[in-house]
Every structure is written in C-alpha cells, then in structure tokens.
C-alpha cells in the first residue's frame, strides 16, 4: 500500500516500502529539523494514499 508522510514544513514523502518511508522521514527530520524520529513515530505519521 502506498503511504504518505507529510511534515509541518510542507515536505512530504510517498512510498509503498515501509523501510524506505521511515528512512526518508528520519533523514528529513535530522537534516532539516535536527530531530530524532523513531520508526514507530515515523509510521504513526503515515497515511494511506488513495
Ligand atoms: Zn520538515
């Protein structure tokens, strides 16, 4: 299932691969916001894309 995570800053990522989605969210959070995000936190933000 394709899922999307949208950040408060307007950035978003879509992937059908959970590992990839988590990695992209973690990279964005670290590089742009200097925040650590756990896998659970990243997945909790993911919503299915219709
Ligand atoms: Zn952001």
mmCIF file of the protein (N, C-alpha, C, O) and its ligand, coordinates in Angstrom:
data_MODEL
# 
_entry.id   MODEL 
# 
loop_
_entity.id 
_entity.type 
_entity.pdbx_number_of_molecules 
1 polymer     1 
2 non-polymer 1 
# 
_entity_poly.entity_id                      1 
_entity_poly.type                           'polypeptide(L)' 
_entity_poly.nstd_linkage                   no 
_entity_poly.nstd_monomer                   no 
_entity_poly.pdbx_seq_one_letter_code       
;(UNK)(UNK)(UNK)(UNK)(UNK)(UNK)(UNK)(UNK)(UNK)(UNK)(UNK)(UNK)(UNK)(UNK)(UNK)(UNK)
(UNK)(UNK)(UNK)(UNK)(UNK)(UNK)(UNK)(UNK)(UNK)(UNK)(UNK)(UNK)(UNK)(UNK)(UNK)(UNK)
(UNK)(UNK)(UNK)(UNK)(UNK)(UNK)(UNK)(UNK)(UNK)(UNK)(UNK)(UNK)(UNK)(UNK)(UNK)(UNK)
(UNK)(UNK)
;
_entity_poly.pdbx_seq_one_letter_code_can   XXXXXXXXXXXXXXXXXXXXXXXXXXXXXXXXXXXXXXXXXXXXXXXXXX 
_entity_poly.pdbx_strand_id                 A 
# 
loop_
_entity_poly_seq.entity_id 
_entity_poly_seq.num 
_entity_poly_seq.mon_id 
_entity_poly_seq.hetero 
1 1  UNK n 
1 2  UNK n 
1 3  UNK n 
1 4  UNK n 
1 5  UNK n 
1 6  UNK n 
1 7  UNK n 
1 8  UNK n 
1 9  UNK n 
1 10 UNK n 
1 11 UNK n 
1 12 UNK n 
1 13 UNK n 
1 14 UNK n 
1 15 UNK n 
1 16 UNK n 
1 17 UNK n 
1 18 UNK n 
1 19 UNK n 
1 20 UNK n 
1 21 UNK n 
1 22 UNK n 
1 23 UNK n 
1 24 UNK n 
1 25 UNK n 
1 26 UNK n 
1 27 UNK n 
1 28 UNK n 
1 29 UNK n 
1 30 UNK n 
1 31 UNK n 
1 32 UNK n 
1 33 UNK n 
1 34 UNK n 
1 35 UNK n 
1 36 UNK n 
1 37 UNK n 
1 38 UNK n 
1 39 UNK n 
1 40 UNK n 
1 41 UNK n 
1 42 UNK n 
1 43 UNK n 
1 44 UNK n 
1 45 UNK n 
1 46 UNK n 
1 47 UNK n 
1 48 UNK n 
1 49 UNK n 
1 50 UNK n 
# 
loop_
_struct_asym.id 
_struct_asym.entity_id 
A 1 
B 2 
# 
loop_
_chem_comp.id 
_chem_comp.type 
_chem_comp.mon_nstd_flag 
UNK 'L-peptide linking' . 
ZN  non-polymer         . 
# 
_pdbx_entity_nonpoly.entity_id   2 
_pdbx_entity_nonpoly.name        ? 
_pdbx_entity_nonpoly.comp_id     ZN 
# 
_pdbx_nonpoly_scheme.asym_id         B 
_pdbx_nonpoly_scheme.entity_id       2 
_pdbx_nonpoly_scheme.mon_id          ZN 
_pdbx_nonpoly_scheme.ndb_seq_num     1 
_pdbx_nonpoly_scheme.pdb_seq_num     101 
_pdbx_nonpoly_scheme.auth_seq_num    101 
_pdbx_nonpoly_scheme.pdb_mon_id      ZN 
_pdbx_nonpoly_scheme.auth_mon_id     ZN 
_pdbx_nonpoly_scheme.pdb_strand_id   A 
_pdbx_nonpoly_scheme.pdb_ins_code    . 
# 
loop_
_atom_site.group_PDB 
_atom_site.id 
_atom_site.type_symbol 
_atom_site.label_atom_id 
_atom_site.label_alt_id 
_atom_site.label_comp_id 
_atom_site.label_asym_id 
_atom_site.label_entity_id 
_atom_site.label_seq_id 
_atom_site.pdbx_PDB_ins_code 
_atom_site.Cartn_x 
_atom_site.Cartn_y 
_atom_site.Cartn_z 
_atom_site.occupancy 
_atom_site.B_iso_or_equiv 
_atom_site.pdbx_formal_charge 
_atom_site.auth_seq_id 
_atom_site.auth_comp_id 
_atom_site.auth_asym_id 
_atom_site.auth_atom_id 
_atom_site.pdbx_PDB_model_num 
ATOM   1   N  N  . UNK A 1 1  ? 0.842  -1.195 0.000  1.00 0.00 ? 1   UNK A N  1 
ATOM   2   C  CA . UNK A 1 1  ? 0.000  0.000  0.000  1.00 0.00 ? 1   UNK A CA 1 
ATOM   3   C  C  . UNK A 1 1  ? 0.880  1.248  0.000  1.00 0.00 ? 1   UNK A C  1 
ATOM   4   O  O  . UNK A 1 1  ? 1.838  1.351  0.766  1.00 0.00 ? 1   UNK A O  1 
ATOM   5   N  N  . UNK A 1 2  ? 0.539  2.180  -0.863 1.00 0.00 ? 2   UNK A N  1 
ATOM   6   C  CA . UNK A 1 2  ? 1.286  3.432  -0.914 1.00 0.00 ? 2   UNK A CA 1 
ATOM   7   C  C  . UNK A 1 2  ? 0.896  4.300  0.280  1.00 0.00 ? 2   UNK A C  1 
ATOM   8   O  O  . UNK A 1 2  ? -0.283 4.510  0.563  1.00 0.00 ? 2   UNK A O  1 
ATOM   9   N  N  . UNK A 1 3  ? 1.925  4.798  0.971  1.00 0.00 ? 3   UNK A N  1 
ATOM   10  C  CA . UNK A 1 3  ? 1.657  5.652  2.122  1.00 0.00 ? 3   UNK A CA 1 
ATOM   11  C  C  . UNK A 1 3  ? 2.412  6.963  1.996  1.00 0.00 ? 3   UNK A C  1 
ATOM   12  O  O  . UNK A 1 3  ? 3.442  7.047  1.328  1.00 0.00 ? 3   UNK A O  1 
ATOM   13  N  N  . UNK A 1 4  ? 1.881  7.979  2.651  1.00 0.00 ? 4   UNK A N  1 
ATOM   14  C  CA . UNK A 1 4  ? 2.480  9.305  2.595  1.00 0.00 ? 4   UNK A CA 1 
ATOM   15  C  C  . UNK A 1 4  ? 2.694  9.830  4.008  1.00 0.00 ? 4   UNK A C  1 
ATOM   16  O  O  . UNK A 1 4  ? 1.864  9.638  4.896  1.00 0.00 ? 4   UNK A O  1 
ATOM   17  N  N  . UNK A 1 5  ? 3.827  10.495 4.189  1.00 0.00 ? 5   UNK A N  1 
ATOM   18  C  CA . UNK A 1 5  ? 4.077  11.232 5.424  1.00 0.00 ? 5   UNK A CA 1 
ATOM   19  C  C  . UNK A 1 5  ? 4.303  12.684 5.035  1.00 0.00 ? 5   UNK A C  1 
ATOM   20  O  O  . UNK A 1 5  ? 5.134  12.994 4.182  1.00 0.00 ? 5   UNK A O  1 
ATOM   21  N  N  . UNK A 1 6  ? 3.553  13.563 5.673  1.00 0.00 ? 6   UNK A N  1 
ATOM   22  C  CA . UNK A 1 6  ? 3.686  14.987 5.405  1.00 0.00 ? 6   UNK A CA 1 
ATOM   23  C  C  . UNK A 1 6  ? 4.232  15.664 6.652  1.00 0.00 ? 6   UNK A C  1 
ATOM   24  O  O  . UNK A 1 6  ? 3.793  15.402 7.772  1.00 0.00 ? 6   UNK A O  1 
ATOM   25  N  N  . UNK A 1 7  ? 5.191  16.534 6.428  1.00 0.00 ? 7   UNK A N  1 
ATOM   26  C  CA . UNK A 1 7  ? 5.810  17.266 7.540  1.00 0.00 ? 7   UNK A CA 1 
ATOM   27  C  C  . UNK A 1 7  ? 5.137  18.629 7.688  1.00 0.00 ? 7   UNK A C  1 
ATOM   28  O  O  . UNK A 1 7  ? 4.573  19.158 6.730  1.00 0.00 ? 7   UNK A O  1 
ATOM   29  N  N  . UNK A 1 8  ? 5.200  19.187 8.885  1.00 0.00 ? 8   UNK A N  1 
ATOM   30  C  CA . UNK A 1 8  ? 4.614  20.505 9.128  1.00 0.00 ? 8   UNK A CA 1 
ATOM   31  C  C  . UNK A 1 8  ? 5.223  21.583 8.233  1.00 0.00 ? 8   UNK A C  1 
ATOM   32  O  O  . UNK A 1 8  ? 4.576  22.594 7.962  1.00 0.00 ? 8   UNK A O  1 
ATOM   33  N  N  . UNK A 1 9  ? 6.440  21.383 7.779  1.00 0.00 ? 9   UNK A N  1 
ATOM   34  C  CA . UNK A 1 9  ? 7.123  22.390 6.964  1.00 0.00 ? 9   UNK A CA 1 
ATOM   35  C  C  . UNK A 1 9  ? 6.704  22.338 5.501  1.00 0.00 ? 9   UNK A C  1 
ATOM   36  O  O  . UNK A 1 9  ? 7.111  23.189 4.711  1.00 0.00 ? 9   UNK A O  1 
ATOM   37  N  N  . UNK A 1 10 ? 5.889  21.339 5.130  1.00 0.00 ? 10  UNK A N  1 
ATOM   38  C  CA . UNK A 1 10 ? 5.428  21.253 3.753  1.00 0.00 ? 10  UNK A CA 1 
ATOM   39  C  C  . UNK A 1 10 ? 6.068  20.117 2.974  1.00 0.00 ? 10  UNK A C  1 
ATOM   40  O  O  . UNK A 1 10 ? 5.581  19.736 1.909  1.00 0.00 ? 10  UNK A O  1 
ATOM   41  N  N  . UNK A 1 11 ? 7.147  19.582 3.496  1.00 0.00 ? 11  UNK A N  1 
ATOM   42  C  CA . UNK A 1 11 ? 7.818  18.451 2.875  1.00 0.00 ? 11  UNK A CA 1 
ATOM   43  C  C  . UNK A 1 11 ? 6.939  17.207 2.986  1.00 0.00 ? 11  UNK A C  1 
ATOM   44  O  O  . UNK A 1 11 ? 6.214  17.042 3.967  1.00 0.00 ? 11  UNK A O  1 
ATOM   45  N  N  . UNK A 1 12 ? 7.002  16.344 1.994  1.00 0.00 ? 12  UNK A N  1 
ATOM   46  C  CA . UNK A 1 12 ? 6.243  15.096 2.060  1.00 0.00 ? 12  UNK A CA 1 
ATOM   47  C  C  . UNK A 1 12 ? 6.989  14.007 1.316  1.00 0.00 ? 12  UNK A C  1 
ATOM   48  O  O  . UNK A 1 12 ? 7.785  14.275 0.416  1.00 0.00 ? 12  UNK A O  1 
ATOM   49  N  N  . UNK A 1 13 ? 6.719  12.778 1.709  1.00 0.00 ? 13  UNK A N  1 
ATOM   50  C  CA . UNK A 1 13 ? 7.319  11.632 1.032  1.00 0.00 ? 13  UNK A CA 1 
ATOM   51  C  C  . UNK A 1 13 ? 6.241  10.569 0.857  1.00 0.00 ? 13  UNK A C  1 
ATOM   52  O  O  . UNK A 1 13 ? 5.360  10.402 1.701  1.00 0.00 ? 13  UNK A O  1 
ATOM   53  N  N  . UNK A 1 14 ? 6.335  9.859  -0.258 1.00 0.00 ? 14  UNK A N  1 
ATOM   54  C  CA . UNK A 1 14 ? 5.413  8.748  -0.502 1.00 0.00 ? 14  UNK A CA 1 
ATOM   55  C  C  . UNK A 1 14 ? 6.222  7.515  -0.835 1.00 0.00 ? 14  UNK A C  1 
ATOM   56  O  O  . UNK A 1 14 ? 7.199  7.576  -1.582 1.00 0.00 ? 14  UNK A O  1 
ATOM   57  N  N  . UNK A 1 15 ? 5.802  6.387  -0.268 1.00 0.00 ? 15  UNK A N  1 
ATOM   58  C  CA . UNK A 1 15 ? 6.456  5.127  -0.606 1.00 0.00 ? 15  UNK A CA 1 
ATOM   59  C  C  . UNK A 1 15 ? 5.546  3.962  -0.239 1.00 0.00 ? 15  UNK A C  1 
ATOM   60  O  O  . UNK A 1 15 ? 4.746  4.049  0.693  1.00 0.00 ? 15  UNK A O  1 
ATOM   61  N  N  . UNK A 1 16 ? 5.680  2.895  -0.972 1.00 0.00 ? 16  UNK A N  1 
ATOM   62  C  CA . UNK A 1 16 ? 4.964  1.663  -0.637 1.00 0.00 ? 16  UNK A CA 1 
ATOM   63  C  C  . UNK A 1 16 ? 5.833  0.778  0.251  1.00 0.00 ? 16  UNK A C  1 
ATOM   64  O  O  . UNK A 1 16 ? 5.387  -0.258 0.743  1.00 0.00 ? 16  UNK A O  1 
ATOM   65  N  N  . UNK A 1 17 ? 7.071  1.199  0.445  1.00 0.00 ? 17  UNK A N  1 
ATOM   66  C  CA . UNK A 1 17 ? 8.039  0.418  1.221  1.00 0.00 ? 17  UNK A CA 1 
ATOM   67  C  C  . UNK A 1 17 ? 8.225  1.074  2.594  1.00 0.00 ? 17  UNK A C  1 
ATOM   68  O  O  . UNK A 1 17 ? 8.743  2.188  2.682  1.00 0.00 ? 17  UNK A O  1 
ATOM   69  N  N  . UNK A 1 18 ? 7.808  0.393  3.656  1.00 0.00 ? 18  UNK A N  1 
ATOM   70  C  CA . UNK A 1 18 ? 7.879  0.967  4.998  1.00 0.00 ? 18  UNK A CA 1 
ATOM   71  C  C  . UNK A 1 18 ? 9.291  1.356  5.392  1.00 0.00 ? 18  UNK A C  1 
ATOM   72  O  O  . UNK A 1 18 ? 9.507  2.411  5.989  1.00 0.00 ? 18  UNK A O  1 
ATOM   73  N  N  . UNK A 1 19 ? 10.239 0.518  5.065  1.00 0.00 ? 19  UNK A N  1 
ATOM   74  C  CA . UNK A 1 19 ? 11.626 0.807  5.434  1.00 0.00 ? 19  UNK A CA 1 
ATOM   75  C  C  . UNK A 1 19 ? 12.111 2.087  4.769  1.00 0.00 ? 19  UNK A C  1 
ATOM   76  O  O  . UNK A 1 19 ? 12.797 2.905  5.382  1.00 0.00 ? 19  UNK A O  1 
ATOM   77  N  N  . UNK A 1 20 ? 11.740 2.244  3.501  1.00 0.00 ? 20  UNK A N  1 
ATOM   78  C  CA . UNK A 1 20 ? 12.148 3.426  2.752  1.00 0.00 ? 20  UNK A CA 1 
ATOM   79  C  C  . UNK A 1 20 ? 11.462 4.670  3.324  1.00 0.00 ? 20  UNK A C  1 
ATOM   80  O  O  . UNK A 1 20 ? 12.082 5.722  3.486  1.00 0.00 ? 20  UNK A O  1 
ATOM   81  N  N  . UNK A 1 21 ? 10.184 4.525  3.621  1.00 0.00 ? 21  UNK A N  1 
ATOM   82  C  CA . UNK A 1 21 ? 9.419  5.637  4.186  1.00 0.00 ? 21  UNK A CA 1 
ATOM   83  C  C  . UNK A 1 21 ? 10.053 6.110  5.494  1.00 0.00 ? 21  UNK A C  1 
ATOM   84  O  O  . UNK A 1 21 ? 10.272 7.306  5.692  1.00 0.00 ? 21  UNK A O  1 
ATOM   85  N  N  . UNK A 1 22 ? 10.339 5.179  6.365  1.00 0.00 ? 22  UNK A N  1 
ATOM   86  C  CA . UNK A 1 22 ? 10.942 5.504  7.661  1.00 0.00 ? 22  UNK A CA 1 
ATOM   87  C  C  . UNK A 1 22 ? 12.297 6.166  7.459  1.00 0.00 ? 22  UNK A C  1 
ATOM   88  O  O  . UNK A 1 22 ? 12.608 7.160  8.116  1.00 0.00 ? 22  UNK A O  1 
ATOM   89  N  N  . UNK A 1 23 ? 13.092 5.628  6.568  1.00 0.00 ? 23  UNK A N  1 
ATOM   90  C  CA . UNK A 1 23 ? 14.432 6.172  6.326  1.00 0.00 ? 23  UNK A CA 1 
ATOM   91  C  C  . UNK A 1 23 ? 14.355 7.608  5.813  1.00 0.00 ? 23  UNK A C  1 
ATOM   92  O  O  . UNK A 1 23 ? 15.130 8.468  6.231  1.00 0.00 ? 23  UNK A O  1 
ATOM   93  N  N  . UNK A 1 24 ? 13.417 7.858  4.906  1.00 0.00 ? 24  UNK A N  1 
ATOM   94  C  CA . UNK A 1 24 ? 13.278 9.206  4.349  1.00 0.00 ? 24  UNK A CA 1 
ATOM   95  C  C  . UNK A 1 24 ? 12.801 10.197 5.405  1.00 0.00 ? 24  UNK A C  1 
ATOM   96  O  O  . UNK A 1 24 ? 13.285 11.327 5.469  1.00 0.00 ? 24  UNK A O  1 
ATOM   97  N  N  . UNK A 1 25 ? 11.851 9.769  6.231  1.00 0.00 ? 25  UNK A N  1 
ATOM   98  C  CA . UNK A 1 25 ? 11.344 10.640 7.297  1.00 0.00 ? 25  UNK A CA 1 
ATOM   99  C  C  . UNK A 1 25 ? 12.457 10.944 8.296  1.00 0.00 ? 25  UNK A C  1 
ATOM   100 O  O  . UNK A 1 25 ? 12.625 12.090 8.713  1.00 0.00 ? 25  UNK A O  1 
ATOM   101 N  N  . UNK A 1 26 ? 13.214 9.920  8.677  1.00 0.00 ? 26  UNK A N  1 
ATOM   102 C  CA . UNK A 1 26 ? 14.296 10.116 9.641  1.00 0.00 ? 26  UNK A CA 1 
ATOM   103 C  C  . UNK A 1 26 ? 15.362 11.044 9.082  1.00 0.00 ? 26  UNK A C  1 
ATOM   104 O  O  . UNK A 1 26 ? 15.903 11.889 9.796  1.00 0.00 ? 26  UNK A O  1 
ATOM   105 N  N  . UNK A 1 27 ? 15.662 10.879 7.788  1.00 0.00 ? 27  UNK A N  1 
ATOM   106 C  CA . UNK A 1 27 ? 16.688 11.721 7.169  1.00 0.00 ? 27  UNK A CA 1 
ATOM   107 C  C  . UNK A 1 27 ? 16.220 13.175 7.125  1.00 0.00 ? 27  UNK A C  1 
ATOM   108 O  O  . UNK A 1 27 ? 16.974 14.090 7.456  1.00 0.00 ? 27  UNK A O  1 
ATOM   109 N  N  . UNK A 1 28 ? 14.974 13.376 6.715  1.00 0.00 ? 28  UNK A N  1 
ATOM   110 C  CA . UNK A 1 28 ? 14.431 14.735 6.650  1.00 0.00 ? 28  UNK A CA 1 
ATOM   111 C  C  . UNK A 1 28 ? 14.421 15.380 8.035  1.00 0.00 ? 28  UNK A C  1 
ATOM   112 O  O  . UNK A 1 28 ? 14.873 16.513 8.197  1.00 0.00 ? 28  UNK A O  1 
ATOM   113 N  N  . UNK A 1 29 ? 13.908 14.662 9.031  1.00 0.00 ? 29  UNK A N  1 
ATOM   114 C  CA . UNK A 1 29 ? 13.798 15.211 10.381 1.00 0.00 ? 29  UNK A CA 1 
ATOM   115 C  C  . UNK A 1 29 ? 15.175 15.600 10.918 1.00 0.00 ? 29  UNK A C  1 
ATOM   116 O  O  . UNK A 1 29 ? 15.333 16.636 11.565 1.00 0.00 ? 29  UNK A O  1 
ATOM   117 N  N  . UNK A 1 30 ? 16.166 14.755 10.639 1.00 0.00 ? 30  UNK A N  1 
ATOM   118 C  CA . UNK A 1 30 ? 17.512 15.015 11.135 1.00 0.00 ? 30  UNK A CA 1 
ATOM   119 C  C  . UNK A 1 30 ? 18.166 16.191 10.418 1.00 0.00 ? 30  UNK A C  1 
ATOM   120 O  O  . UNK A 1 30 ? 18.736 17.079 11.051 1.00 0.00 ? 30  UNK A O  1 
ATOM   121 N  N  . UNK A 1 31 ? 18.076 16.185 9.086  1.00 0.00 ? 31  UNK A N  1 
ATOM   122 C  CA . UNK A 1 31 ? 18.785 17.192 8.295  1.00 0.00 ? 31  UNK A CA 1 
ATOM   123 C  C  . UNK A 1 31 ? 18.138 18.572 8.408  1.00 0.00 ? 31  UNK A C  1 
ATOM   124 O  O  . UNK A 1 31 ? 18.835 19.581 8.514  1.00 0.00 ? 31  UNK A O  1 
ATOM   125 N  N  . UNK A 1 32 ? 16.810 18.615 8.386  1.00 0.00 ? 32  UNK A N  1 
ATOM   126 C  CA . UNK A 1 32 ? 16.108 19.891 8.332  1.00 0.00 ? 32  UNK A CA 1 
ATOM   127 C  C  . UNK A 1 32 ? 15.711 20.396 9.715  1.00 0.00 ? 32  UNK A C  1 
ATOM   128 O  O  . UNK A 1 32 ? 15.783 21.593 9.990  1.00 0.00 ? 32  UNK A O  1 
ATOM   129 N  N  . UNK A 1 33 ? 15.296 19.480 10.579 1.00 0.00 ? 33  UNK A N  1 
ATOM   130 C  CA . UNK A 1 33 ? 14.764 19.904 11.876 1.00 0.00 ? 33  UNK A CA 1 
ATOM   131 C  C  . UNK A 1 33 ? 15.652 19.493 13.045 1.00 0.00 ? 33  UNK A C  1 
ATOM   132 O  O  . UNK A 1 33 ? 15.387 19.859 14.190 1.00 0.00 ? 33  UNK A O  1 
ATOM   133 N  N  . UNK A 1 34 ? 16.708 18.733 12.754 1.00 0.00 ? 34  UNK A N  1 
ATOM   134 C  CA . UNK A 1 34 ? 17.622 18.260 13.794 1.00 0.00 ? 34  UNK A CA 1 
ATOM   135 C  C  . UNK A 1 34 ? 16.869 17.515 14.896 1.00 0.00 ? 34  UNK A C  1 
ATOM   136 O  O  . UNK A 1 34 ? 17.109 17.711 16.087 1.00 0.00 ? 34  UNK A O  1 
ATOM   137 N  N  . UNK A 1 35 ? 15.960 16.662 14.460 1.00 0.00 ? 35  UNK A N  1 
ATOM   138 C  CA . UNK A 1 35 ? 15.156 15.864 15.374 1.00 0.00 ? 35  UNK A CA 1 
ATOM   139 C  C  . UNK A 1 35 ? 15.387 14.386 15.116 1.00 0.00 ? 35  UNK A C  1 
ATOM   140 O  O  . UNK A 1 35 ? 15.543 13.949 13.975 1.00 0.00 ? 35  UNK A O  1 
ATOM   141 N  N  . UNK A 1 36 ? 15.404 13.626 16.209 1.00 0.00 ? 36  UNK A N  1 
ATOM   142 C  CA . UNK A 1 36 ? 15.446 12.179 16.077 1.00 0.00 ? 36  UNK A CA 1 
ATOM   143 C  C  . UNK A 1 36 ? 14.025 11.643 16.044 1.00 0.00 ? 36  UNK A C  1 
ATOM   144 O  O  . UNK A 1 36 ? 13.191 12.012 16.870 1.00 0.00 ? 36  UNK A O  1 
ATOM   145 N  N  . UNK A 1 37 ? 13.760 10.772 15.085 1.00 0.00 ? 37  UNK A N  1 
ATOM   146 C  CA . UNK A 1 37 ? 12.430 10.188 14.956 1.00 0.00 ? 37  UNK A CA 1 
ATOM   147 C  C  . UNK A 1 37 ? 12.577 8.669  14.966 1.00 0.00 ? 37  UNK A C  1 
ATOM   148 O  O  . UNK A 1 37 ? 13.385 8.106  14.226 1.00 0.00 ? 37  UNK A O  1 
ATOM   149 N  N  . UNK A 1 38 ? 11.789 8.021  15.809 1.00 0.00 ? 38  UNK A N  1 
ATOM   150 C  CA . UNK A 1 38 ? 11.852 6.563  15.841 1.00 0.00 ? 38  UNK A CA 1 
ATOM   151 C  C  . UNK A 1 38 ? 11.020 5.988  14.710 1.00 0.00 ? 38  UNK A C  1 
ATOM   152 O  O  . UNK A 1 38 ? 10.209 6.681  14.096 1.00 0.00 ? 38  UNK A O  1 
ATOM   153 N  N  . UNK A 1 39 ? 11.237 4.704  14.447 1.00 0.00 ? 39  UNK A N  1 
ATOM   154 C  CA . UNK A 1 39 ? 10.464 4.023  13.411 1.00 0.00 ? 39  UNK A CA 1 
ATOM   155 C  C  . UNK A 1 39 ? 8.958  4.092  13.724 1.00 0.00 ? 39  UNK A C  1 
ATOM   156 O  O  . UNK A 1 39 ? 8.134  4.324  12.839 1.00 0.00 ? 39  UNK A O  1 
ATOM   157 N  N  . UNK A 1 40 ? 8.628  3.886  14.995 1.00 0.00 ? 40  UNK A N  1 
ATOM   158 C  CA . UNK A 1 40 ? 7.218  3.913  15.407 1.00 0.00 ? 40  UNK A CA 1 
ATOM   159 C  C  . UNK A 1 40 ? 6.618  5.298  15.176 1.00 0.00 ? 40  UNK A C  1 
ATOM   160 O  O  . UNK A 1 40 ? 5.493  5.427  14.692 1.00 0.00 ? 40  UNK A O  1 
ATOM   161 N  N  . UNK A 1 41 ? 7.380  6.327  15.528 1.00 0.00 ? 41  UNK A N  1 
ATOM   162 C  CA . UNK A 1 41 ? 6.894  7.695  15.327 1.00 0.00 ? 41  UNK A CA 1 
ATOM   163 C  C  . UNK A 1 41 ? 6.684  7.984  13.850 1.00 0.00 ? 41  UNK A C  1 
ATOM   164 O  O  . UNK A 1 41 ? 5.676  8.572  13.459 1.00 0.00 ? 41  UNK A O  1 
ATOM   165 N  N  . UNK A 1 42 ? 7.642  7.567  13.033 1.00 0.00 ? 42  UNK A N  1 
ATOM   166 C  CA . UNK A 1 42 ? 7.536  7.823  11.592 1.00 0.00 ? 42  UNK A CA 1 
ATOM   167 C  C  . UNK A 1 42 ? 6.316  7.112  11.011 1.00 0.00 ? 42  UNK A C  1 
ATOM   168 O  O  . UNK A 1 42 ? 5.571  7.690  10.220 1.00 0.00 ? 42  UNK A O  1 
ATOM   169 N  N  . UNK A 1 43 ? 6.120  5.880  11.401 1.00 0.00 ? 43  UNK A N  1 
ATOM   170 C  CA . UNK A 1 43 ? 4.996  5.122  10.851 1.00 0.00 ? 43  UNK A CA 1 
ATOM   171 C  C  . UNK A 1 43 ? 3.657  5.648  11.369 1.00 0.00 ? 43  UNK A C  1 
ATOM   172 O  O  . UNK A 1 43 ? 2.634  5.520  10.696 1.00 0.00 ? 43  UNK A O  1 
ATOM   173 N  N  . UNK A 1 44 ? 3.665  6.234  12.552 1.00 0.00 ? 44  UNK A N  1 
ATOM   174 C  CA . UNK A 1 44 ? 2.414  6.773  13.105 1.00 0.00 ? 44  UNK A CA 1 
ATOM   175 C  C  . UNK A 1 44 ? 1.943  7.990  12.308 1.00 0.00 ? 44  UNK A C  1 
ATOM   176 O  O  . UNK A 1 44 ? 0.776  8.377  12.373 1.00 0.00 ? 44  UNK A O  1 
ATOM   177 N  N  . UNK A 1 45 ? 2.872  8.585  11.555 1.00 0.00 ? 45  UNK A N  1 
ATOM   178 C  CA . UNK A 1 45 ? 2.539  9.771  10.744 1.00 0.00 ? 45  UNK A CA 1 
ATOM   179 C  C  . UNK A 1 45 ? 2.092  9.385  9.342  1.00 0.00 ? 45  UNK A C  1 
ATOM   180 O  O  . UNK A 1 45 ? 1.607  10.228 8.587  1.00 0.00 ? 45  UNK A O  1 
ATOM   181 N  N  . UNK A 1 46 ? 2.255  8.115  8.993  1.00 0.00 ? 46  UNK A N  1 
ATOM   182 C  CA . UNK A 1 46 ? 1.972  7.684  7.631  1.00 0.00 ? 46  UNK A CA 1 
ATOM   183 C  C  . UNK A 1 46 ? 0.475  7.472  7.415  1.00 0.00 ? 46  UNK A C  1 
ATOM   184 O  O  . UNK A 1 46 ? -0.206 6.847  8.227  1.00 0.00 ? 46  UNK A O  1 
ATOM   185 N  N  . UNK A 1 47 ? -0.012 8.005  6.307  1.00 0.00 ? 47  UNK A N  1 
ATOM   186 C  CA . UNK A 1 47 ? -1.418 7.813  5.956  1.00 0.00 ? 47  UNK A CA 1 
ATOM   187 C  C  . UNK A 1 47 ? -1.483 7.183  4.566  1.00 0.00 ? 47  UNK A C  1 
ATOM   188 O  O  . UNK A 1 47 ? -0.674 7.512  3.699  1.00 0.00 ? 47  UNK A O  1 
ATOM   189 N  N  . UNK A 1 48 ? -2.426 6.293  4.352  1.00 0.00 ? 48  UNK A N  1 
ATOM   190 C  CA . UNK A 1 48 ? -2.558 5.644  3.043  1.00 0.00 ? 48  UNK A CA 1 
ATOM   191 C  C  . UNK A 1 48 ? -2.907 6.674  1.962  1.00 0.00 ? 48  UNK A C  1 
ATOM   192 O  O  . UNK A 1 48 ? -3.681 7.602  2.195  1.00 0.00 ? 48  UNK A O  1 
ATOM   193 N  N  . UNK A 1 49 ? -2.325 6.491  0.795  1.00 0.00 ? 49  UNK A N  1 
ATOM   194 C  CA . UNK A 1 49 ? -2.621 7.356  -0.347 1.00 0.00 ? 49  UNK A CA 1 
ATOM   195 C  C  . UNK A 1 49 ? -3.678 6.674  -1.200 1.00 0.00 ? 49  UNK A C  1 
ATOM   196 O  O  . UNK A 1 49 ? -3.511 5.532  -1.628 1.00 0.00 ? 49  UNK A O  1 
ATOM   197 N  N  . UNK A 1 50 ? -4.739 7.375  -1.433 1.00 0.00 ? 50  UNK A N  1 
ATOM   198 C  CA . UNK A 1 50 ? -5.859 6.795  -2.209 1.00 0.00 ? 50  UNK A CA 1 
ATOM   199 C  C  . UNK A 1 50 ? -5.424 6.602  -3.657 1.00 0.00 ? 50  UNK A C  1 
ATOM   200 O  O  . UNK A 1 50 ? -6.209 6.129  -4.479 1.00 0.00 ? 50  UNK A O  1 
HETATM 201 ZN ZN . ZN  B 2 .  ? 10.010 19.193 7.723  1.00 0.00 ? 101 ZN  A ZN 1 
# 
